[in-house]
């Protein structure tokens, strides 16, 4: 079986959707599925638009002119897709959404002749915070629905997200829940140099609280900073880059938290893993359903770290915690409650140990990439057999 994946970006581009795709493709190959991927060039230090000779997973990167409202702009993407269908000869297209470039499949006869699986990573949420998205979604929705109408199957990443998604409601009969997964072997225990760099970043004493994610409208970092003012024994690092950096920096200064809350900016994988290994807990304080799953929770499981996570209505973030038993849930946008949940873990070494152990077990039994790739390959075979 030959499957061509259509995604936004691919590692080393940093993002949950990208890391998952980077783990999934080799795992599918181990399941006996021949895979390739077409994504966008991110302008970073990639291997170039064409895979290098001998790459076990061929990844093609179409030229990209930039981004508009978080969407890559790539006029050449349909040309690349048509060429890859001709050259790779896939039996199936696996489309990872949201991704405006995936709409090229609607216009290409070569693509329409092949069965599709749509991987629904998240809705395009008509945000109460970033209101530009409501207008953009009016233009996006007809293409989204046309894509879903032609799909043989749709993968949702949690039952909670599936039930709350208005976009998926007409297509429930073809939806399958397969959660995101993680290849724990991709994340080795950090070496001495990385741990030393992590120690320099922590610098100040206190319970070590880590947050990882783009500094953008739905991630809730402002709520975490407000909570920090109620947690005098805490040391908080927020890892990531984004358009809210100046606003968050000003908020930290206004609250007098410069010694306890630090925006570290981008950190390479080795240092990020060292920070995860050396923290006391991970916090995911996101505000909206744009945060559909929170893959970083699985990375915390890898290191046996407890989490405090926003229980966003209709999102999979809370579902993961309830399934794994790896942390405490808090209402989104409530700094007092967030501080209380963090304080509960902060004050109990036994609770930290119990939650961390539950997370390790859940990763091994439920969220490992082997189980996820096996379920995905089974779905491919069902489609191929016409079941």
C-alpha positions as CSV (number, residue, x, y, z in Angstrom):
1,X,0.0,0.0,0.0
2,X,1.3,3.5,-0.9
3,X,0.0,6.5,0.9
4,X,0.9,10.2,0.2
5,X,0.5,12.5,3.2
6,X,-0.4,16.2,2.6
7,X,0.6,18.4,5.6
8,X,1.5,22.0,6.5
9,X,5.1,21.6,7.5
10,X,7.5,18.9,8.7
11,X,10.3,18.7,11.3
12,X,12.6,20.4,12.0
13,X,9.7,22.9,11.9
14,X,8.5,23.0,15.5
15,X,4.8,22.3,16.0
16,X,2.6,19.6,17.4
17,X,1.0,18.7,14.1
18,X,4.5,18.5,12.5
19,X,6.1,16.4,15.3
20,X,3.2,14.0,15.1
21,X,3.6,13.6,11.3
22,X,7.4,13.1,11.8
23,X,6.6,10.3,14.2
24,X,3.7,8.8,12.3
25,X,5.4,8.3,8.9
26,X,8.3,6.0,10.1
27,X,5.8,4.1,12.2
28,X,3.5,3.5,9.3
29,X,6.5,2.3,7.3
30,X,7.1,-0.2,10.0
31,X,3.5,-1.4,9.5
32,X,4.3,-2.2,5.9
33,X,2.9,1.0,4.4
34,X,5.0,2.9,1.8
35,X,4.7,6.6,2.7
36,X,5.8,10.0,1.3
37,X,4.8,13.5,2.3
38,X,4.2,16.8,0.6
39,X,4.5,19.9,2.9
40,X,5.5,23.5,2.6
41,X,9.0,24.9,2.8
42,X,9.3,26.9,6.0
43,X,12.4,28.9,4.9
44,X,14.4,27.2,7.6
45,X,17.5,25.0,7.4
46,X,15.7,22.1,5.7
47,X,17.3,19.5,3.5
48,X,15.9,21.3,0.4
49,X,12.7,20.9,-1.6
50,X,13.6,17.4,-2.8
51,X,14.4,14.5,-0.5
52,X,18.0,13.5,-0.5
53,X,19.0,10.1,-1.9
54,X,18.5,7.3,0.5
55,X,16.0,9.1,2.8
56,X,13.8,6.3,4.3
57,X,10.8,8.7,4.2
58,X,10.7,11.0,1.2
59,X,9.4,14.5,2.2
60,X,8.9,17.1,-0.5
61,X,8.7,20.8,0.4
62,X,6.8,23.0,-2.0
63,X,7.9,26.7,-2.2
64,X,6.0,29.0,0.1
65,X,5.7,32.8,-0.1
66,X,4.8,33.2,3.5
67,X,1.7,33.0,5.7
68,X,-1.7,34.7,5.9
69,X,-3.7,34.2,9.1
70,X,-1.6,31.2,10.0
71,X,-2.1,29.6,6.5
72,X,0.8,28.9,4.2
73,X,0.7,30.7,0.8
74,X,2.0,28.3,-1.9
75,X,0.6,28.9,-5.5
76,X,2.9,26.0,-6.7
77,X,1.4,23.4,-4.3
78,X,-1.1,22.0,-6.8
79,X,1.7,21.5,-9.4
80,X,3.8,19.7,-6.8
81,X,0.8,17.5,-5.8
82,X,0.0,16.6,-9.3
83,X,3.6,15.6,-10.0
84,X,3.9,13.5,-6.8
85,X,0.7,11.6,-7.6
86,X,2.1,10.8,-11.0
87,X,5.6,9.8,-9.7
88,X,4.8,8.2,-6.3
89,X,1.5,6.5,-7.5
90,X,-0.3,6.5,-4.2
91,X,-3.2,4.2,-3.5
92,X,-4.5,6.7,-0.9
93,X,-4.2,10.4,0.0
94,X,-3.9,11.3,3.7
95,X,-4.8,15.0,4.1
96,X,-3.9,16.7,7.4
97,X,-6.2,19.6,8.1
98,X,-6.5,22.6,8.7
99,X,-4.4,23.3,5.6
100,X,-5.6,25.5,2.7
101,X,-3.2,23.9,0.3
102,X,-5.0,20.5,0.8
103,X,-7.9,22.0,-1.2
104,X,-5.7,21.5,-4.3
105,X,-6.9,17.9,-4.2
106,X,-10.4,19.1,-5.1
107,X,-9.2,20.6,-8.4
108,X,-6.9,17.8,-9.6
109,X,-8.4,14.9,-11.6
110,X,-5.4,12.8,-10.6
111,X,-6.3,13.4,-6.9
112,X,-10.0,12.8,-7.3
113,X,-9.4,9.4,-8.7
114,X,-7.7,8.3,-5.4
115,X,-9.5,7.6,-2.1
116,X,-8.9,10.2,0.7
117,X,-8.5,10.1,4.4
118,X,-8.9,13.5,6.2
119,X,-7.0,13.8,9.5
120,X,-8.9,16.4,11.5
121,X,-6.3,18.0,13.8
122,X,-8.6,20.9,14.6
123,X,-11.5,23.1,13.4
124,X,-10.8,26.5,12.1
125,X,-12.2,28.0,15.3
126,X,-14.1,31.3,14.8
127,X,-12.3,32.8,17.7
128,X,-13.7,35.3,20.3
129,X,-10.1,36.5,20.7
130,X,-8.8,36.8,17.1
131,X,-12.0,37.9,15.3
132,X,-10.3,37.9,11.9
133,X,-10.7,34.1,11.8
134,X,-14.5,34.4,11.7
135,X,-14.4,36.2,8.3
136,X,-11.7,33.9,7.0
137,X,-13.7,30.8,7.9
138,X,-16.7,31.9,5.8
139,X,-14.4,31.7,2.8
140,X,-12.7,28.5,4.0
141,X,-15.8,26.5,5.0
142,X,-17.2,25.6,1.5
143,X,-13.8,24.1,0.5
144,X,-13.5,22.3,3.9
145,X,-16.9,20.7,3.5
146,X,-16.3,19.7,-0.1
147,X,-13.1,18.0,1.0
148,X,-14.9,16.1,3.8
149,X,-17.7,15.1,1.4
150,X,-15.2,13.3,-0.9
151,X,-13.3,11.7,2.0
152,X,-13.7,8.0,2.5
153,X,-12.8,8.4,6.2
154,X,-12.1,11.1,8.7
155,X,-9.8,10.8,11.7
156,X,-10.7,12.8,14.8
157,X,-8.1,13.0,17.6
158,X,-10.5,12.6,20.5
159,X,-14.2,11.8,21.1
160,X,-14.7,15.1,22.8
161,X,-13.5,17.1,19.8
162,X,-15.5,14.9,17.4
163,X,-18.7,15.5,19.3
164,X,-18.2,19.2,19.5
165,X,-17.2,19.9,15.9
166,X,-19.9,21.5,13.9
167,X,-17.8,21.0,10.8
168,X,-17.7,17.2,11.3
169,X,-21.4,16.8,12.3
170,X,-22.7,16.0,8.8
171,X,-20.0,13.3,8.4
172,X,-20.2,11.4,11.7
173,X,-20.8,8.1,9.9
174,X,-17.4,8.2,8.4
175,X,-15.4,9.5,11.4
176,X,-13.0,7.4,13.4
177,X,-11.3,8.4,16.7
178,X,-7.6,7.8,16.7
179,X,-5.6,10.0,19.2
180,X,-2.3,11.6,18.5
181,X,0.7,9.6,19.5
182,X,4.4,10.0,20.3
183,X,7.5,8.0,19.5
184,X,9.2,8.1,22.9
185,X,12.5,6.8,21.4
186,X,12.7,10.1,19.4
187,X,13.1,11.9,22.7
188,X,16.3,10.6,24.4
189,X,17.3,11.5,27.9
190,X,19.2,14.8,27.6
191,X,22.9,14.8,27.8
192,X,25.1,16.7,30.2
193,X,25.5,19.8,28.1
194,X,21.8,20.1,27.4
195,X,21.0,19.7,31.1
196,X,23.6,22.4,32.0
197,X,21.9,24.8,29.5
198,X,18.6,24.0,31.1
199,X,20.0,24.7,34.6
200,X,21.2,28.1,33.4
201,X,17.7,28.9,32.1
202,X,16.0,27.9,35.4
203,X,18.6,29.9,37.3
204,X,16.3,31.0,40.1
205,X,15.0,28.7,42.9
206,X,11.4,27.5,43.2
207,X,9.0,24.9,41.9
208,X,9.9,24.5,38.2
209,X,6.9,25.1,36.0
210,X,7.3,24.8,32.2
211,X,5.0,26.0,29.4
212,X,5.7,25.3,25.8
213,X,4.0,26.8,22.8
214,X,3.8,29.7,20.4
215,X,3.2,33.1,22.0
216,X,-0.1,33.5,20.3
217,X,-3.7,34.4,21.1
218,X,-5.1,31.1,22.3
219,X,-2.3,29.7,24.3
220,X,-3.2,31.4,27.6
221,X,0.2,32.5,28.7
222,X,-1.2,35.7,30.1
223,X,-3.3,33.6,32.4
224,X,-0.3,31.7,33.6
225,X,1.6,35.0,34.3
226,X,-1.4,36.2,36.4
227,X,-1.4,32.8,38.2
228,X,2.4,33.2,38.9
229,X,1.6,36.3,41.0
230,X,-0.3,34.0,43.4
231,X,2.5,31.4,43.5
232,X,5.5,33.0,45.3
233,X,7.4,29.7,45.4
234,X,7.4,29.1,41.7
235,X,9.9,29.5,38.8
236,X,8.2,29.6,35.4
237,X,9.8,29.3,32.0
238,X,7.6,29.9,28.8
239,X,9.3,28.4,25.8
240,X,8.3,29.7,22.3
241,X,8.2,32.6,19.9
242,X,5.3,34.6,18.6
243,X,3.4,37.8,18.1
244,X,2.5,38.3,21.8
245,X,6.1,38.4,23.1
246,X,6.2,42.2,23.7
247,X,2.8,42.1,25.4
248,X,3.8,39.2,27.7
249,X,7.1,40.9,28.5
250,X,5.3,44.1,29.5
251,X,2.9,42.1,31.7
252,X,5.7,40.3,33.5
253,X,7.3,43.6,34.2
254,X,4.1,45.3,35.4
255,X,3.6,42.5,37.9
256,X,7.2,42.6,39.1
257,X,7.8,39.0,38.1
258,X,11.0,39.3,36.1
259,X,12.9,37.1,38.6
260,X,10.3,34.3,38.5
261,X,8.8,34.3,35.0
262,X,11.0,34.2,31.9
263,X,10.2,34.0,28.2
264,X,13.1,31.9,26.8
265,X,12.3,32.3,23.1
266,X,13.0,29.4,20.8
267,X,15.0,26.5,22.3
268,X,16.6,23.7,20.3
269,X,15.1,20.2,20.8
270,X,17.9,19.1,23.1
271,X,17.5,22.0,25.5
272,X,13.7,21.7,25.4
273,X,13.9,18.1,26.3
274,X,16.3,18.9,29.1
275,X,13.9,21.5,30.4
276,X,11.1,18.9,30.3
277,X,13.3,16.4,32.1
278,X,14.2,18.9,34.8
279,X,10.9,20.6,35.4
280,X,8.5,19.8,38.3
281,X,5.3,20.1,36.1
282,X,4.1,21.1,32.7
283,X,1.3,23.7,32.3
284,X,-0.9,24.0,29.3
285,X,-3.2,27.0,30.0
286,X,-4.8,27.3,26.6
287,X,-8.1,29.2,26.1
288,X,-9.9,27.9,23.0
289,X,-10.6,24.8,21.0
290,X,-7.9,25.8,18.6
291,X,-5.9,23.8,21.1
292,X,-7.4,20.5,20.1
293,X,-5.2,18.0,21.8
294,X,-2.0,19.3,23.3
295,X,0.7,17.0,22.0
296,X,3.2,18.5,24.5
297,X,1.3,16.5,27.2
298,X,2.6,13.3,25.6
299,X,6.1,14.7,25.8
300,X,5.6,15.3,29.5
301,X,4.5,11.7,29.9
302,X,7.7,10.6,28.3
303,X,9.6,12.2,31.3
304,X,7.0,11.2,33.9
305,X,6.0,14.8,34.6
306,X,2.6,15.8,35.9
307,X,0.5,18.4,34.1
308,X,-2.0,21.1,34.8
309,X,-4.2,21.6,31.7
310,X,-7.1,23.8,30.7
311,X,-10.2,21.7,30.4
312,X,-11.5,23.5,27.3
313,X,-15.1,22.6,26.4
314,X,-15.2,20.5,23.3
315,X,-11.4,20.1,23.1
316,X,-9.3,17.0,23.6
317,X,-7.0,18.6,26.1
318,X,-9.1,17.5,29.1
319,X,-9.9,14.1,27.6
320,X,-6.2,13.3,27.4
321,X,-5.8,14.0,31.2
322,X,-8.9,12.0,32.0
323,X,-7.7,9.1,29.9
324,X,-4.1,9.2,31.2
325,X,-4.6,10.3,34.9
326,X,-1.5,12.3,34.5
327,X,-2.5,15.7,35.9
328,X,-5.1,18.2,37.2
329,X,-7.6,20.1,35.1
330,X,-8.5,23.8,35.4
331,X,-11.1,26.1,33.8
332,X,-9.6,28.0,30.9
333,X,-9.0,31.7,31.6
334,X,-9.2,31.4,35.4
335,X,-5.8,32.4,37.0
336,X,-7.0,31.8,40.6
337,X,-8.0,28.3,39.8
338,X,-4.9,27.7,37.8
339,X,-2.8,28.8,40.7
340,X,-4.7,26.5,43.1
341,X,-4.2,23.5,40.8
342,X,-0.5,24.2,40.4
343,X,-0.2,24.8,44.2
344,X,-1.7,21.5,44.9
345,X,0.9,19.7,42.8
346,X,3.6,22.1,44.1
347,X,2.9,21.1,47.7
348,X,2.9,17.3,47.3
349,X,5.9,15.3,46.1
350,X,3.7,12.1,46.4
351,X,1.1,13.6,44.0
352,X,3.7,14.6,41.5
353,X,5.1,11.0,41.6
354,X,1.7,9.4,41.2
355,X,0.6,11.6,38.3
356,X,4.0,11.2,36.6
357,X,3.8,7.4,36.9
358,X,0.3,7.4,35.4
359,X,1.5,9.4,32.5
360,X,4.4,7.1,31.7
361,X,2.0,4.1,31.8
362,X,-0.5,5.9,29.5
363,X,2.2,6.7,26.9
364,X,3.3,3.1,26.9
365,X,-0.2,1.6,26.7
366,X,-2.4,4.2,25.0
367,X,-0.6,7.0,23.3
368,X,2.6,5.4,21.9
369,X,3.1,5.9,18.1
370,X,3.1,2.1,17.5
371,X,-0.5,1.8,18.7
372,X,-1.6,4.9,16.7
373,X,0.1,3.8,13.5
374,X,-1.4,0.3,13.8
375,X,-4.9,1.8,14.1
376,X,-4.2,4.1,11.1
377,X,-2.9,1.3,8.9
378,X,-6.0,-0.8,9.8
379,X,-8.2,2.1,8.6
380,X,-6.2,2.2,5.4
381,X,-6.8,-1.5,4.8
382,X,-10.6,-1.1,5.5
383,X,-10.7,1.6,2.8
384,X,-8.7,-0.4,0.4
385,X,-10.9,-3.4,0.9
386,X,-14.1,-1.4,0.5
387,X,-15.3,-2.2,4.0
